[in-house]
């Protein structure tokens, strides 16, 4: 198995089956620190730099929390408007990367441009972690999701995963890339204008990913071990920031996961994940059901990112 030390985490295209389980094993070793809310000194001499060109709540804060739990230091920005990349000068990614590498030992980046973390990694001598790039990928979120499934179900093999939402989303891309490493079937439910793109399905076919399109949640929820929900009413991920308006649409019934549908048709042991934030695709009354795991998922984000930071910075092998 390849070493993670010094490695960029840009895409789940590049992660092999045994590497997932190595990340999970390190997460389990470090988990007690997060659960007991006490810090270790594993990365006391290291600094994380967060470069977030797009809004984030969970990803940025859980990455920073992970570094604090490991005893490291954190600096960075959460709004590009406060940097020279976001003002009159529009500083290039190349120049920004060559500067940031002197300030930290690892860079965690979210950007509205697909491929921006990869470009940054070309110019940076320190590891770059992709925390979401436009419509591209979101590897740390999906690693968190898979870790949650593995802990809740005891396996990633032999599972049917219902993926409902916009299939152009970066989480869906990363999840389906990861599915190539496991005996996993994806049932894809999306509006026609948000379905899997031809280039992406060709890549999935080449990787022998098992998936099928289904017209509604109701038509396949009874077969699902895991229900992975994302919105179909959402902001444009290619924009740095999209302000809320009074005219946001409502989610059609075919793409909603409701308490009634879960009671009538879902398997008793099915679990629901959602990367959050949510709208009406997942009503809040689902929170009280036995299926909800998205708050567990959010907590696991700290643990999983602790493992990634420890691995890429060489604190564990």
C-alpha contacts under 8 A as a table, 3 or more apart, distances in Angstrom:
res1	aa1	res2	aa2	distance
1	X	18	X	7.31
1	X	19	X	7.04
3	X	7	X	7.79
3	X	317	X	6.87
4	X	7	X	5.21
4	X	311	X	5.49
4	X	312	X	5.02
4	X	314	X	7.42
4	X	317	X	7.30
5	X	311	X	5.78
5	X	312	X	4.19
5	X	313	X	5.57
5	X	314	X	4.77
5	X	317	X	7.44
6	X	126	X	6.79
6	X	127	X	5.44
6	X	312	X	5.08
6	X	313	X	6.16
6	X	314	X	7.26
7	X	127	X	5.61
7	X	128	X	7.74
7	X	312	X	5.66
8	X	121	X	7.08
8	X	127	X	4.78
8	X	128	X	4.87
8	X	129	X	5.84
8	X	312	X	7.61
9	X	12	X	7.95
9	X	127	X	7.67
9	X	128	X	6.33
9	X	129	X	4.67
9	X	130	X	6.05
9	X	139	X	7.33
10	X	117	X	6.84
10	X	118	X	6.37
10	X	128	X	7.27
10	X	129	X	5.89
10	X	130	X	4.89
10	X	137	X	7.94
10	X	139	X	6.85
11	X	14	X	6.07
11	X	15	X	7.63
11	X	130	X	7.48
11	X	137	X	6.44
11	X	138	X	7.50
11	X	139	X	5.76
11	X	174	X	7.09
12	X	15	X	5.16
12	X	139	X	5.83
12	X	174	X	5.74
12	X	177	X	6.06
12	X	178	X	6.00
13	X	174	X	7.67
13	X	177	X	5.68
13	X	178	X	7.11
15	X	19	X	6.26
15	X	20	X	7.05
15	X	178	X	7.71
16	X	19	X	5.33
16	X	20	X	6.80
16	X	181	X	6.69
17	X	20	X	5.57
17	X	21	X	7.07
17	X	181	X	5.24
17	X	182	X	7.33
18	X	21	X	5.27
18	X	22	X	6.31
19	X	22	X	4.94
19	X	23	X	6.28
20	X	23	X	5.25
20	X	24	X	6.30
20	X	143	X	7.78
21	X	24	X	4.89
21	X	25	X	6.02
22	X	25	X	5.06
22	X	26	X	6.35
23	X	26	X	5.29
23	X	27	X	6.19
23	X	304	X	7.52
23	X	307	X	6.15
23	X	308	X	6.78
23	X	311	X	7.95
24	X	27	X	4.90
24	X	28	X	6.23
24	X	147	X	6.29
24	X	304	X	7.24
24	X	307	X	7.62
25	X	28	X	5.13
25	X	29	X	6.42
26	X	29	X	5.01
26	X	30	X	6.28
26	X	307	X	5.41
26	X	316	X	7.97
27	X	30	X	5.18
27	X	31	X	5.74
27	X	303	X	5.67
27	X	304	X	5.44
27	X	306	X	6.88
27	X	307	X	4.86
28	X	31	X	5.03
28	X	32	X	7.80
28	X	303	X	7.95
29	X	32	X	7.23
30	X	33	X	5.86
30	X	34	X	7.31
30	X	303	X	6.91
30	X	306	X	7.21
30	X	307	X	7.02
31	X	34	X	5.38
31	X	35	X	6.23
31	X	303	X	5.69
32	X	35	X	5.02
32	X	36	X	5.89
33	X	36	X	5.40
33	X	37	X	5.86
33	X	38	X	5.25
33	X	39	X	6.02
33	X	40	X	6.92
33	X	69	X	6.87
34	X	37	X	4.98
34	X	38	X	6.61
34	X	39	X	7.68
34	X	69	X	6.77
34	X	302	X	7.30
34	X	303	X	6.46
35	X	38	X	7.95
37	X	69	X	7.75
38	X	69	X	6.75
39	X	68	X	6.90
39	X	69	X	4.29
39	X	70	X	5.82
39	X	71	X	5.91
40	X	43	X	7.97
40	X	69	X	6.08
40	X	70	X	4.99
40	X	71	X	5.44
41	X	44	X	4.92
41	X	70	X	5.61
41	X	71	X	4.40
41	X	72	X	7.30
42	X	70	X	5.33
42	X	71	X	6.17
42	X	72	X	7.73
42	X	310	X	7.65
42	X	315	X	6.51
43	X	46	X	5.27
43	X	67	X	7.60
43	X	70	X	5.36
43	X	71	X	5.34
43	X	72	X	4.83
43	X	310	X	7.27
43	X	315	X	6.94
44	X	70	X	7.03
44	X	71	X	4.60
44	X	72	X	4.48
44	X	73	X	7.29
45	X	72	X	6.35
45	X	73	X	7.89
46	X	72	X	5.28
46	X	73	X	6.31
46	X	104	X	7.43
46	X	105	X	6.06
47	X	72	X	5.74
47	X	73	X	4.53
47	X	74	X	5.61
47	X	75	X	7.46
47	X	103	X	7.85
47	X	104	X	4.90
47	X	105	X	5.35
47	X	106	X	6.90
48	X	64	X	7.66
48	X	67	X	6.90
48	X	72	X	7.34
48	X	73	X	6.11
48	X	74	X	4.84
48	X	75	X	6.42
48	X	104	X	5.54
48	X	105	X	6.06
48	X	106	X	5.22
48	X	107	X	6.10
48	X	108	X	7.32
49	X	74	X	5.94
49	X	75	X	5.05
49	X	76	X	5.01
49	X	100	X	7.63
49	X	103	X	7.29
49	X	104	X	5.39
49	X	105	X	7.47
49	X	106	X	6.19
49	X	107	X	4.84
49	X	108	X	6.24
50	X	60	X	7.38
50	X	64	X	7.88
50	X	74	X	7.50
50	X	75	X	6.38
50	X	76	X	4.54
50	X	77	X	6.11
50	X	78	X	7.43
50	X	107	X	5.86
50	X	108	X	4.83
50	X	109	X	6.02
51	X	76	X	5.73
51	X	77	X	5.49
51	X	78	X	6.59
51	X	107	X	6.95
51	X	108	X	6.07
51	X	109	X	4.72
51	X	110	X	6.51
52	X	55	X	7.06
52	X	56	X	7.67
52	X	60	X	7.67
52	X	77	X	6.06
52	X	78	X	4.71
52	X	79	X	6.23
52	X	80	X	6.89
52	X	108	X	7.81
52	X	109	X	5.48
52	X	110	X	4.68
52	X	111	X	6.34
53	X	78	X	6.54
53	X	79	X	5.62
53	X	80	X	4.85
53	X	109	X	7.68
53	X	110	X	5.81
53	X	111	X	4.90
53	X	112	X	6.79
53	X	240	X	6.32
54	X	78	X	7.34
54	X	79	X	6.75
54	X	80	X	7.56
54	X	110	X	6.12
54	X	111	X	5.60
54	X	112	X	6.09
54	X	239	X	7.92
54	X	240	X	4.97
54	X	241	X	6.18
55	X	78	X	6.96
55	X	79	X	7.19
55	X	240	X	7.58
55	X	241	X	6.72
56	X	59	X	6.04
56	X	60	X	5.83
56	X	61	X	7.95
56	X	78	X	7.77
57	X	60	X	5.92
57	X	61	X	6.04
58	X	61	X	5.37
58	X	62	X	5.61
58	X	298	X	7.17
58	X	301	X	7.99
59	X	62	X	5.38
59	X	63	X	6.01
59	X	131	X	6.83
59	X	141	X	7.48
59	X	301	X	7.69
60	X	63	X	5.23
60	X	64	X	6.18
60	X	131	X	7.96
61	X	64	X	5.06
61	X	65	X	5.88
62	X	65	X	4.85
62	X	66	X	5.91
62	X	301	X	6.10
62	X	302	X	4.85
62	X	305	X	7.40
63	X	66	X	5.05
63	X	67	X	6.44
63	X	108	X	7.95
63	X	301	X	7.83
63	X	302	X	6.42
63	X	305	X	5.93
63	X	306	X	7.63
64	X	67	X	5.18
64	X	68	X	6.31
64	X	74	X	6.47
65	X	68	X	5.05
65	X	69	X	6.08
65	X	302	X	6.48
66	X	69	X	5.11
66	X	70	X	6.38
66	X	302	X	5.11
66	X	303	X	6.76
66	X	305	X	5.90
66	X	306	X	4.72
66	X	309	X	7.91
67	X	70	X	5.10
67	X	71	X	6.46
67	X	72	X	5.26
67	X	73	X	6.72
67	X	74	X	7.03
67	X	306	X	6.54
67	X	309	X	7.27
68	X	71	X	5.02
68	X	72	X	5.36
68	X	73	X	6.50
68	X	74	X	7.45
69	X	72	X	7.51
69	X	306	X	7.57
70	X	306	X	6.94
70	X	310	X	7.92
77	X	80	X	7.01
77	X	82	X	7.54
77	X	83	X	7.89
79	X	82	X	5.80
79	X	83	X	7.61
80	X	83	X	5.23
80	X	84	X	7.73
80	X	85	X	6.24
80	X	86	X	4.91
81	X	84	X	7.56
81	X	85	X	7.30
81	X	86	X	4.32
81	X	87	X	6.04
82	X	86	X	6.68
82	X	87	X	7.65
83	X	86	X	5.50
83	X	87	X	6.75
84	X	87	X	5.31
84	X	88	X	7.30
84	X	89	X	5.89
84	X	90	X	6.05
84	X	91	X	5.68
85	X	89	X	6.56
85	X	90	X	4.29
85	X	91	X	4.24
85	X	92	X	6.68
85	X	96	X	7.65
86	X	89	X	7.45
86	X	90	X	5.51
86	X	91	X	7.49
87	X	90	X	5.70
91	X	95	X	6.66
91	X	96	X	6.66
92	X	95	X	5.34
92	X	96	X	6.11
93	X	96	X	4.96
93	X	97	X	5.85
93	X	116	X	7.49
93	X	119	X	7.31
93	X	120	X	6.12
94	X	97	X	5.24
94	X	98	X	6.23
94	X	119	X	7.52
94	X	120	X	6.39
94	X	123	X	5.99
95	X	98	X	5.23
95	X	99	X	6.29
96	X	99	X	5.18
96	X	100	X	6.07
97	X	100	X	5.12
97	X	101	X	6.18
97	X	120	X	5.47
97	X	121	X	7.67
97	X	123	X	5.91
97	X	124	X	5.55
98	X	101	X	5.72
98	X	102	X	7.49
98	X	123	X	6.01
98	X	124	X	5.83
99	X	102	X	5.89
99	X	103	X	7.38
100	X	103	X	5.27
100	X	104	X	6.71
100	X	107	X	7.77
100	X	124	X	7.93
101	X	104	X	5.79
101	X	105	X	6.98
101	X	106	X	7.67
101	X	107	X	7.62
101	X	124	X	5.77
101	X	125	X	6.39
101	X	126	X	5.96
102	X	105	X	7.91
104	X	107	X	6.88
104	X	126	X	7.88
105	X	126	X	5.78
105	X	127	X	7.33
105	X	313	X	7.63
106	X	126	X	5.48
106	X	127	X	5.02
106	X	128	X	6.01
106	X	129	X	7.65
106	X	313	X	7.53
107	X	126	X	7.17
107	X	127	X	6.29
107	X	128	X	4.78
107	X	129	X	6.17
108	X	128	X	5.86
108	X	129	X	4.70
108	X	130	X	6.23
108	X	131	X	6.32
109	X	117	X	6.21
109	X	128	X	7.14
109	X	129	X	6.20
109	X	130	X	5.44
109	X	131	X	5.37
109	X	132	X	7.37
110	X	117	X	7.42
110	X	130	X	6.38
110	X	131	X	4.76
110	X	132	X	4.94
110	X	133	X	5.80
111	X	114	X	7.32
111	X	116	X	6.35
111	X	117	X	7.33
111	X	131	X	7.95
111	X	132	X	6.45
111	X	133	X	4.85
111	X	134	X	6.30
111	X	240	X	7.38
112	X	116	X	7.97
112	X	132	X	7.95
112	X	133	X	5.51
112	X	134	X	4.26
112	X	135	X	7.97
112	X	237	X	6.00
112	X	238	X	4.82
112	X	239	X	5.62
112	X	240	X	5.36
113	X	116	X	5.59
113	X	133	X	5.75
113	X	134	X	4.94
113	X	135	X	7.95
113	X	238	X	5.97
113	X	239	X	7.98
114	X	133	X	4.70
114	X	134	X	4.58
114	X	135	X	6.05
114	X	136	X	5.14
114	X	238	X	7.73
115	X	118	X	5.21
115	X	119	X	6.25
115	X	133	X	6.33
115	X	134	X	7.98
115	X	136	X	6.98
116	X	119	X	5.08
116	X	120	X	6.11
116	X	133	X	6.56
117	X	120	X	4.92
117	X	121	X	6.11
117	X	128	X	6.81
117	X	129	X	7.30
117	X	130	X	5.65
117	X	133	X	7.00
118	X	121	X	5.05
118	X	122	X	6.53
118	X	128	X	7.96
118	X	130	X	7.88
119	X	122	X	5.21
119	X	123	X	6.98
120	X	123	X	5.45
120	X	124	X	6.13
120	X	128	X	7.41
121	X	124	X	5.00
121	X	125	X	7.55
121	X	126	X	7.82
121	X	127	X	6.99
121	X	128	X	5.66
124	X	127	X	7.27
124	X	128	X	7.68
127	X	312	X	7.05
130	X	133	X	6.95
130	X	137	X	7.80
130	X	138	X	6.59
130	X	139	X	6.68
130	X	140	X	7.30
131	X	138	X	5.67
131	X	139	X	6.94
131	X	140	X	6.30
131	X	141	X	7.68
132	X	136	X	7.18
132	X	137	X	5.69
132	X	138	X	4.35
132	X	139	X	7.40
132	X	170	X	6.92
133	X	136	X	5.27
133	X	137	X	5.98
133	X	138	X	6.95
133	X	170	X	7.39
134	X	137	X	7.59
134	X	170	X	7.16
134	X	237	X	4.98
134	X	238	X	5.05
134	X	239	X	7.89
135	X	168	X	6.27
135	X	169	X	5.41
135	X	170	X	4.98
135	X	237	X	6.11
135	X	238	X	6.93
136	X	169	X	7.31
136	X	170	X	4.86
136	X	173	X	7.10
137	X	169	X	7.68
137	X	170	X	3.98
137	X	171	X	5.98
137	X	172	X	7.90
137	X	173	X	5.90
137	X	174	X	5.41
138	X	141	X	5.64
138	X	142	X	6.51
138	X	170	X	5.38
138	X	171	X	5.29
138	X	173	X	7.98
138	X	174	X	6.12
139	X	142	X	5.27
139	X	143	X	6.00
139	X	171	X	7.49
139	X	174	X	5.88
140	X	143	X	5.07
140	X	144	X	6.18
140	X	304	X	7.89
140	X	305	X	7.10
141	X	144	X	5.06
141	X	145	X	6.27
141	X	171	X	7.05
141	X	275	X	7.20
141	X	301	X	7.22
142	X	145	X	4.71
142	X	146	X	6.04
142	X	171	X	6.30
142	X	174	X	6.29
142	X	175	X	5.87
143	X	146	X	5.16
143	X	147	X	6.03
143	X	304	X	7.28
144	X	147	X	5.07
144	X	148	X	6.15
144	X	297	X	6.77
144	X	300	X	6.25
144	X	301	X	5.38
144	X	304	X	5.83
144	X	305	X	7.98
145	X	148	X	5.08
145	X	149	X	6.26
145	X	273	X	7.33
145	X	297	X	6.38
146	X	149	X	5.00
146	X	150	X	6.01
146	X	156	X	7.50
147	X	150	X	5.05
147	X	151	X	6.18
147	X	300	X	7.69
147	X	304	X	7.45
148	X	151	X	5.22
148	X	152	X	6.07
148	X	296	X	7.50
148	X	297	X	5.84
148	X	300	X	6.79
149	X	152	X	5.11
149	X	153	X	5.67
149	X	154	X	7.44
149	X	155	X	7.36
149	X	156	X	6.97
149	X	226	X	7.75
150	X	153	X	5.42
150	X	154	X	4.91
150	X	155	X	4.89
150	X	156	X	5.74
151	X	154	X	5.37
151	X	155	X	7.57
153	X	156	X	7.60
155	X	158	X	7.90
156	X	159	X	6.48
156	X	182	X	6.33
156	X	183	X	7.23
156	X	184	X	7.07
157	X	182	X	5.48
157	X	183	X	4.49
157	X	184	X	5.68
158	X	183	X	5.31
158	X	184	X	5.65
158	X	185	X	7.81
159	X	183	X	7.08
159	X	184	X	5.09
159	X	185	X	6.42
159	X	224	X	7.78
159	X	225	X	5.96
159	X	226	X	7.51
160	X	184	X	5.92
160	X	185	X	4.78
160	X	186	X	5.93
160	X	187	X	7.22
160	X	223	X	6.93
160	X	224	X	5.16
160	X	225	X	5.35
160	X	226	X	6.54
161	X	184	X	7.23
161	X	185	X	6.11
161	X	186	X	4.85
161	X	187	X	6.10
161	X	224	X	5.62
161	X	225	X	6.02
161	X	226	X	4.75
161	X	227	X	5.92
161	X	228	X	6.91
162	X	186	X	5.88
162	X	187	X	4.70
162	X	188	X	6.21
162	X	189	X	7.49
162	X	217	X	7.95
162	X	220	X	7.63
162	X	221	X	7.02
162	X	224	X	5.70
162	X	225	X	7.77
162	X	226	X	6.14
162	X	227	X	4.77
162	X	228	X	5.84
163	X	172	X	7.62
163	X	186	X	6.58
163	X	187	X	5.88
163	X	188	X	4.96
163	X	189	X	6.12
163	X	227	X	6.38
163	X	228	X	4.91
163	X	229	X	6.21
163	X	230	X	7.95
164	X	167	X	7.87
164	X	188	X	6.09
164	X	189	X	4.68
164	X	190	X	5.96
164	X	217	X	7.15
164	X	227	X	7.67
164	X	228	X	6.26
164	X	229	X	5.08
164	X	230	X	6.14
164	X	231	X	7.94
164	X	255	X	6.33
165	X	189	X	6.52
165	X	190	X	5.27
165	X	191	X	7.75
165	X	194	X	7.87
165	X	229	X	6.15
165	X	230	X	4.63
165	X	231	X	5.11
165	X	232	X	5.08
165	X	255	X	6.60
166	X	169	X	5.75
166	X	172	X	7.91
166	X	190	X	5.83
166	X	191	X	7.34
166	X	194	X	5.05
166	X	195	X	6.76
166	X	230	X	6.75
166	X	231	X	6.47
166	X	232	X	5.15
167	X	172	X	5.78
167	X	173	X	7.40
167	X	188	X	7.96
167	X	190	X	6.55
167	X	194	X	5.66
167	X	195	X	5.26
167	X	196	X	5.33
168	X	172	X	7.00
168	X	173	X	7.22
168	X	194	X	6.21
168	X	195	X	7.01
168	X	196	X	6.53
168	X	197	X	7.40
169	X	172	X	5.43
169	X	173	X	6.55
170	X	173	X	5.10
170	X	174	X	6.31
171	X	174	X	5.24
171	X	175	X	6.05
172	X	175	X	5.08
172	X	176	X	6.12
173	X	176	X	5.40
173	X	177	X	6.22
174	X	177	X	5.14
174	X	178	X	6.17
175	X	178	X	5.12
175	X	179	X	6.25
176	X	179	X	4.91
176	X	180	X	6.97
176	X	186	X	7.73
176	X	204	X	7.46
176	X	209	X	7.30
177	X	180	X	5.72
177	X	181	X	7.99
177	X	204	X	7.16
177	X	209	X	7.83
178	X	181	X	5.78
178	X	182	X	7.48
179	X	182	X	5.39
179	X	183	X	7.41
179	X	184	X	5.91
179	X	185	X	7.68
179	X	186	X	7.99
179	X	209	X	6.22
179	X	210	X	7.93
180	X	183	X	7.80
180	X	184	X	7.86
180	X	204	X	7.76
180	X	207	X	5.93
180	X	208	X	6.31
180	X	209	X	4.92
180	X	210	X	7.91
184	X	209	X	7.97
184	X	210	X	6.86
185	X	209	X	7.61
185	X	210	X	5.02
185	X	211	X	5.54
186	X	210	X	6.31
186	X	211	X	4.48
186	X	212	X	6.51
187	X	211	X	5.73
187	X	212	X	5.19
187	X	213	X	5.93
187	X	214	X	6.43
187	X	220	X	7.55
188	X	211	X	6.99
188	X	212	X	5.97
188	X	213	X	4.67
188	X	214	X	5.80
189	X	195	X	7.93
189	X	213	X	6.10
189	X	214	X	5.24
189	X	215	X	5.85
189	X	216	X	5.75
189	X	217	X	6.49
189	X	255	X	7.07
190	X	194	X	5.89
190	X	195	X	5.44
190	X	214	X	7.99
190	X	215	X	7.28
190	X	216	X	7.67
190	X	232	X	7.76
190	X	255	X	6.98
191	X	194	X	5.21
191	X	195	X	6.15
191	X	232	X	7.77
192	X	195	X	5.28
194	X	232	X	7.86
196	X	200	X	6.63
196	X	201	X	6.40
197	X	200	X	5.33
197	X	201	X	6.27
198	X	201	X	5.15
198	X	202	X	6.15
199	X	202	X	5.20
199	X	203	X	6.44
200	X	203	X	5.07
200	X	204	X	6.24
201	X	204	X	4.88
201	X	205	X	6.05
202	X	205	X	5.12
202	X	206	X	6.23
203	X	206	X	5.02
203	X	207	X	6.31
204	X	207	X	5.04
204	X	208	X	6.20
204	X	209	X	5.30
205	X	208	X	4.96
205	X	209	X	5.94
205	X	210	X	7.98
206	X	209	X	7.80
214	X	217	X	7.69
214	X	219	X	7.06
214	X	220	X	7.13
215	X	219	X	7.00
215	X	254	X	7.43
216	X	219	X	5.38
216	X	220	X	7.18
216	X	254	X	4.57
216	X	255	X	6.27
217	X	220	X	5.72
217	X	221	X	5.61
217	X	254	X	5.73
217	X	255	X	5.94
217	X	256	X	7.05
217	X	257	X	7.15
218	X	221	X	5.61
218	X	222	X	7.87
218	X	254	X	6.95
218	X	261	X	7.16
218	X	265	X	7.66
219	X	222	X	7.77
220	X	223	X	5.59
220	X	224	X	6.94
221	X	224	X	5.26
221	X	227	X	7.70
221	X	265	X	6.58
221	X	266	X	5.56
221	X	267	X	7.85
222	X	265	X	5.27
222	X	266	X	4.64
222	X	267	X	5.74
223	X	266	X	7.62
223	X	267	X	7.31
224	X	227	X	6.36
224	X	266	X	7.38
224	X	267	X	7.09
224	X	270	X	6.51
225	X	267	X	7.22
225	X	269	X	7.08
225	X	270	X	4.63
225	X	271	X	6.58
226	X	270	X	5.50
226	X	271	X	5.02
226	X	272	X	5.97
226	X	273	X	7.46
227	X	270	X	7.11
227	X	271	X	6.08
227	X	272	X	4.66
227	X	273	X	6.20
228	X	272	X	5.96
228	X	273	X	4.93
228	X	274	X	5.98
229	X	257	X	7.87
229	X	272	X	7.32
229	X	273	X	6.22
229	X	274	X	5.06
229	X	275	X	7.80
229	X	281	X	7.74
229	X	282	X	7.62
230	X	274	X	6.16
230	X	275	X	7.17
230	X	276	X	7.69
230	X	278	X	7.50
230	X	281	X	7.60
231	X	234	X	6.27
231	X	251	X	7.83
231	X	278	X	6.72
231	X	279	X	6.95
231	X	281	X	6.08
232	X	251	X	6.65
232	X	255	X	7.61
232	X	281	X	7.85
233	X	248	X	7.35
233	X	249	X	6.34
233	X	250	X	6.91
233	X	251	X	6.37
233	X	279	X	7.84
235	X	242	X	6.19
236	X	239	X	5.79
236	X	242	X	7.09
237	X	240	X	7.53
239	X	242	X	6.63
244	X	248	X	7.98
245	X	248	X	6.36
250	X	280	X	6.91
251	X	255	X	6.62
251	X	256	X	6.68
251	X	280	X	6.28
251	X	281	X	5.84
252	X	255	X	5.83
252	X	256	X	6.83
253	X	256	X	5.28
255	X	281	X	6.59
256	X	280	X	7.35
256	X	281	X	4.36
256	X	282	X	6.18
257	X	261	X	6.67
257	X	262	X	7.26
257	X	281	X	6.15
257	X	282	X	5.43
257	X	283	X	7.56
258	X	261	X	5.24
258	X	262	X	6.27
258	X	281	X	7.88
258	X	282	X	6.36
258	X	283	X	6.33
258	X	286	X	6.60
259	X	262	X	5.13
259	X	263	X	6.16
259	X	283	X	7.78
259	X	285	X	6.67
259	X	286	X	5.27
259	X	289	X	7.62
260	X	263	X	5.13
260	X	264	X	6.15
261	X	264	X	5.21
261	X	265	X	5.79
261	X	266	X	6.99
262	X	265	X	5.54
262	X	266	X	4.68
262	X	267	X	7.84
263	X	266	X	6.38
266	X	270	X	6.74
267	X	270	X	5.23
268	X	291	X	7.79
269	X	291	X	7.05
270	X	291	X	5.91
271	X	290	X	7.82
271	X	291	X	4.47
271	X	292	X	6.02
271	X	293	X	6.24
272	X	291	X	5.59
272	X	292	X	5.09
272	X	293	X	5.59
272	X	294	X	6.68
273	X	292	X	7.01
273	X	293	X	5.67
273	X	294	X	4.80
273	X	297	X	7.01
274	X	277	X	7.98
274	X	278	X	7.68
274	X	294	X	5.47
274	X	297	X	8.00
275	X	294	X	7.11
275	X	297	X	7.83
275	X	298	X	7.60
276	X	294	X	8.00
278	X	281	X	6.95
278	X	282	X	6.62
279	X	282	X	6.55
279	X	283	X	7.42
280	X	283	X	5.39
282	X	286	X	7.02
283	X	286	X	5.89
283	X	287	X	7.97
284	X	287	X	5.55
285	X	288	X	6.04
285	X	289	X	7.73
286	X	289	X	5.42
286	X	291	X	7.84
286	X	292	X	6.71
287	X	292	X	5.64
288	X	292	X	7.28
289	X	292	X	5.96
292	X	295	X	7.64
293	X	296	X	5.17
293	X	297	X	6.01
294	X	297	X	4.66
294	X	298	X	6.12
295	X	298	X	4.99
295	X	299	X	6.34
296	X	299	X	5.13
296	X	300	X	6.10
297	X	300	X	5.03
297	X	301	X	6.44
298	X	301	X	5.23
298	X	302	X	7.63
299	X	302	X	5.94
299	X	303	X	7.31
300	X	303	X	5.10
300	X	304	X	6.05
301	X	304	X	5.26
301	X	305	X	6.05
302	X	305	X	5.29
302	X	306	X	6.11
303	X	306	X	5.06
303	X	307	X	6.47
304	X	307	X	5.16
304	X	308	X	6.42
305	X	308	X	4.93
305	X	309	X	6.07
306	X	309	X	5.29
306	X	310	X	6.09
307	X	310	X	5.17
307	X	311	X	6.12
308	X	311	X	5.13
308	X	312	X	6.11
309	X	312	X	5.39
309	X	313	X	5.94
310	X	313	X	5.40
310	X	314	X	6.14
310	X	315	X	5.04
310	X	316	X	5.90
311	X	314	X	5.18
311	X	315	X	6.13
311	X	316	X	5.44
311	X	317	X	6.21
312	X	315	X	7.89
314	X	317	X	6.30
